[in-house]
Amino acid sequence: MLTLHLILLQLPSGRISLLLGWGKQKQGIVTDLLRRIDGVYNPSSYLSPPVSPDPYPMEEPTAAGPDWSKLPPDVLTTVLGDLEFPDLFRAADVCTAWRATARALRRLGIYSRPQTPCLLYTTAAAGPRAAELFSLADKKAYRARLPDPPIGERNIIGSSYGWLVTADARSELHLLNPATGEQVALPSVATIEQVSPILDRQGNLERYHLSLHGDDPQPYGVDELRGVLYLKAVLSCDPALGDCTVVLIHNPYRDLSFARVGDDKWHWIPSAPREPPRYSDCIFGDDGALYAMDLLGGMYRYAIQGSCATRDMIFKETSPFVAYNGYLSKTSCGSVLQIWRVKRKTRGEQEEMHTVDIEVYMTDLDKQQIVRVRTLGDYALFIGHNYTCCLSTQDYPGLLRNHVYFTDDDEYWLIDSKDNRRDVGILDLEDLSATDVVSPQPWLNWPIPVWITPSFNKIHK
């Protein structure tokens, strides 16, 4: 009988690797192996296995040392499938057999190990058609070449389950998976309730009109509309794993619209007349319903069925002021969190926005109260244009406990200040000190950096 064990391994680089092992003798093999490849692997590779001849050919096995290339295929698949992607790429450099197994895991769509979040951004060195992913697991950057339209020419408005939601120069939306290169078009912007395409005499698209709930519509250029219309997008699940719903928070009044991947139009969720909801964030619950929070802390549950959604208010508005930087999340034990972000604008040659405080509240739905949470304990929060998430640092040892990882997402700051410094960093809730994710900051100011949890699941297999 094959007995599997968990191995917690600290590599010379200081990284911690968690993997499956089997038997004392073969545990030693894998331990020696990962220590070896940790010292020789070049982290500046792309998000794909190496295609050049084996750069580190195996030495001939000796009587004292086992031949690592002869590990049983089922055992090798189990072990490599349990590694985070930086370790998987290192393993692919060991020998031909290991490289073939690593490629097969991804090609067959069976590499589904949960990944530690990465910071995705563009750089001048990578060019407009590639993005960098800075891994918080091993503190190194990896490059992904992406399909057209160039990522450097898009707006990024969402990140969920390893997929970006981007808007191109015609204000059209795409789902994009940086880890696999897959891309899916979403319904046309012209199908959003408040948007009307305006054509010239030849029938070509000239501009868009954005209605304001009964007021005169405002005209916007084809490229200009995306910066005004889209605020945030979230997904209900990984599109590669089944029926996926995309929800938009969008202007003119922070409305909600949704579409399923494969639909041909967006479905608007109307609100009461003269009472625009003005939502700041939304998440999907374990019950499949959508939960949205408005700018005053009120929370609503939406049951989406077909092209309609029914709304129930589940939590009253508790904030004494309008907060544009509010977030909604849940812990692994099911607790619902409201997060409020405090920013300060600095003056100088160029204005800069800095996050100076983050307040976290636990919601008590029964008592209709919020309770200030002074510490996250062994959890870390991720806020920005990403799906707001609260992760256990015990499950993801590369993360800092009681810290909040943040990126820029301020509506008006982003529209008016594309060339300004991006507000990206890590805030310690103990003393409210902020540190850089990586220094010096390598990213371009536009498109904005965003947190993403890489997914290697594929829609087309």
Buried (B, 14 or more C-beta within 10 A) or exposed (E): EEEEEEBEBEBEEEBEBBBBBBEEEBBEBBBEBBBBBBEEBEBEBEBBBBEEEBEEEBEEEEEEEBBBEEBEEEBBBBBBBBBBBBBBBBBBBBBEBBBBBBBBBBBEBBBBBEBBBBBBBBBEEBBBBBBBBBBBBBBBBBBBBBEEBBBBBBBBBBBBBBBBBBBBEBBBBBBBBBBBBBBBEBBBBBBBBBBBBEEEEEEEEBBBBBBBBEEEBBBBEBBBBBBBBBBBBBBBBBBBEEEBBBBBBBBBBBBBBBBBBEBEBBBBBEBEEEEBBBBBBBBBEEEEBBBBBBBBBBBBBBEBEEEEBEBEEBBEEBBEEEBBBBBBBBBEEEEBBBBBBEBEEEEEEEEBBEBEBBBBBBBEEEEEEBEEBEEBEEBBBBBBBBBBBBBBBEEBBBBBBBBBBBBBBBBEBBEEBBEBBBBBBBBBBEEEEBEEBBEEBBBBBBBBBBBBBBBBBBBEE
